[in-house]
Amino acid sequence: MTNSSQKNLARKFVKKRFANVSKLDWKNKNDLLSLQLIQFLGRKEGFLKSSLDCPNDNLRVGAYAPMSTEANWYSEGLNQLEIKWAFPRFTAQGEMDFFFSGIKELIPSNCFGPEILVPPRDAKIASKEELSCLLIPGIAFDTQGDRLGKGGGYYDRYLKMFTGFKIGICLEEQILEKVPSCNHDMAMDYVVTDKQVYDFRT
């Protein structure tokens, strides 16, 4: 079986896991995920402050605007951390760049299929060097930090020259023992779920 076929099977497996999850359970899981993320990004002894030696209000974090099928990490509680957020904008050439924007400033776009929220046109680009870390969505992650995406390769290409922390975001049901991966697939430093934080740096 080819690697591509294995990835497609893994995507179908995760989809089946959520087939019987009610809207209320989905909301509750995402609320717990957001609480985990607030604690993770905000704790005084946390990696962002101790490793980068900068206060919370200097943190610049690349994130994603969750689609209906993606883990929703955002809640109003994150505003207390005073993080400067950046969100991606995609090109027809298969590239992705991040632009500084609050999540409430994002605008709808359906240039490449399903409607997504993207930064406004006048948003300032965020260089890779300016971003402390990225919150990265995935269909699944495994216990070694490998990620299974949708297959577009946007994040793998962007992460090649990214030196900040790579933080996978998902629900616990999306953690598998092993996901199919290729040499170009980029592993995570951490994965935050609604249940716990996985640390793959050691």
Rosetta blueprint (number, residue, H / E / L):
1 M L
2 T L
3 N H
4 S H
5 S H
6 Q H
7 K H
8 N H
9 L H
10 A H
11 R H
12 K H
13 F H
14 V H
15 K H
16 K H
17 R H
18 F L
19 A L
20 N L
21 V L
22 S L
23 K H
24 L H
25 D H
26 W H
27 K H
28 N H
29 K H
30 N H
31 D H
32 L H
33 L H
34 S H
35 L H
36 Q H
37 L H
38 I H
39 Q H
40 F H
41 L H
42 G H
43 R L
44 K L
45 E L
46 G L
47 F H
48 L H
49 K H
50 S H
51 S H
52 L H
53 D L
54 C L
55 P L
56 N H
57 D H
58 N H
59 L L
60 R E
61 V E
62 G E
63 A L
64 Y L
65 A L
66 P L
67 M L
68 S L
69 T L
70 E L
71 A L
72 N L
73 W L
74 Y L
75 S L
76 E H
77 G H
78 L H
79 N H
80 Q H
81 L H
82 E L
83 I L
84 K E
85 W E
86 A E
87 F E
88 P E
89 R E
90 F E
91 T L
92 A L
93 Q L
94 G L
95 E L
96 M E
97 D E
98 F E
99 F E
100 F E
101 S L
102 G L
103 I H
104 K H
105 E H
106 L L
107 I E
108 P E
109 S E
110 N L
111 C L
112 F L
113 G L
114 P L
115 E L
116 I E
117 L E
118 V E
119 P L
120 P L
121 R L
122 D L
123 A L
124 K L
125 I E
126 A E
127 S L
128 K L
129 E L
130 E L
131 L L
132 S L
133 C E
134 L E
135 L E
136 I E
137 P E
138 G L
139 I L
140 A E
141 F E
142 D E
143 T L
144 Q L
145 G L
146 D L
147 R E
148 L E
149 G L
150 K L
151 G L
152 G L
153 G L
154 Y H
155 Y H
156 D H
157 R H
158 Y H
159 L H
160 K L
161 M L
162 F L
163 T L
164 G L
165 F E
166 K E
167 I E
168 G E
169 I E
170 C L
171 L L
172 E H
173 E H
174 Q H
175 I E
176 L E
177 E L
178 K L
179 V L
180 P L
181 S L
182 C L
183 N L
184 H L
185 D L
186 M L
187 A L
188 M L
189 D L
190 Y E
191 V E
192 V E
193 T L
194 D L
195 K L
196 Q L
197 V E
198 Y E
199 D E
200 F L
201 R L
202 T L
